[in-house]
């Protein structure tokens, strides 16, 4: 990895942790976008690793308190977001067009929904530990989490729609060299 790439990855990692730990409205976040972006830009391994590390740090230092039992579920969900970004970047490098912003927004919303299902399963598992039967625990977790998931999915749809490709352009300018997307996408 080039020094410039390593510096960029380090800066984005610190930014991602800082944004995740900053006080904010429930389920409105930019961490998923940054983890997905790093996955798309640097690959599956970097995106997945960053997602796991950010949620591990968040589990201990979050303004919402210690994650406890939920931490492994949060880590698994954000690792999946980083993996999705890496997969997306690898699959789209040769054919991406700027008109596909909706595509990334839908993918971001889908990954957010999966993240929420994973963490809701964590809530259900926590309920099962205190003796609530499996089916009621899952139903209660999904129903009580639905409003938060709706806000999370919709906000991430718009965050990805508005932010992914402008941030990609900035990163590309910083790194320099060959475009990571097809030439007609990033007209620099």
Residue pairs with C-beta under 8 A, 6 or more apart in sequence:
1 9
2 175
4 174
4 175
4 176
5 42
5 175
8 171
8 174
8 175
9 38
9 42
9 46
9 50
12 34
12 37
12 38
12 50
13 38
13 50
13 53
13 54
15 34
16 31
16 34
16 35
16 38
16 50
16 54
17 53
17 54
17 57
17 58
19 29
19 30
19 31
19 34
20 29
20 31
20 54
20 55
20 57
20 58
20 62
21 57
21 58
21 61
21 62
21 63
22 63
23 63
24 63
26 64
26 148
26 151
27 148
27 149
27 151
27 152
27 155
28 151
28 152
28 155
29 152
29 155
29 156
30 159
30 163
31 54
31 58
31 78
32 78
32 81
32 108
32 111
32 112
32 115
32 156
32 159
32 160
33 108
33 156
33 159
33 160
33 163
33 164
33 167
34 50
35 47
35 50
35 51
35 54
35 78
35 81
35 82
35 85
36 47
36 81
36 82
36 84
36 85
36 88
36 108
36 111
36 160
36 164
37 85
37 164
37 167
37 168
37 171
38 46
38 47
38 50
38 82
38 85
39 46
39 47
39 48
39 50
39 51
39 81
39 82
39 83
39 84
39 85
39 86
39 87
39 88
39 89
40 47
40 85
40 86
40 88
40 89
40 92
40 164
40 168
41 89
41 168
41 171
41 180
42 86
43 86
43 89
43 90
44 82
44 83
44 86
44 87
44 90
45 86
46 82
46 86
47 81
47 82
47 83
47 84
47 85
47 86
48 79
48 80
48 82
48 83
48 86
49 82
50 82
51 75
51 78
51 79
51 80
51 81
51 82
51 83
52 75
52 78
52 79
52 82
54 78
55 71
55 74
55 75
55 77
55 78
55 79
56 71
56 75
58 67
58 74
59 66
59 67
59 68
59 70
59 71
59 74
59 75
60 66
60 67
67 74
69 122
69 125
69 126
69 129
70 119
70 122
70 123
70 126
72 122
73 118
73 119
73 121
73 122
73 125
74 119
74 122
76 118
77 114
77 115
77 116
77 118
77 119
78 115
80 111
80 114
80 115
80 118
81 111
81 112
81 115
84 107
84 111
88 104
88 107
89 180
92 100
92 181
93 180
93 181
93 182
94 182
95 182
96 181
96 182
96 185
97 182
97 184
97 185
98 165
98 184
98 185
101 161
101 164
101 165
102 161
104 160
104 161
104 164
104 165
105 157
105 158
105 160
105 161
105 164
106 157
107 160
108 156
108 157
108 159
108 160
108 161
108 164
109 153
109 154
109 156
109 157
109 160
111 156
112 152
112 153
112 156
112 157
113 149
113 153
115 152
116 145
116 148
116 149
116 152
116 153
119 145
120 141
120 142
120 145
120 149
121 138
121 141
123 141
123 144
123 145
124 134
124 137
124 138
124 140
124 141
124 142
125 137
127 137
127 140
127 141
128 134
128 137
132 140
165 185
168 180
168 181
168 186
169 186
169 188
172 179
172 180
172 181
172 186
172 188
173 188
179 185
179 186
179 188
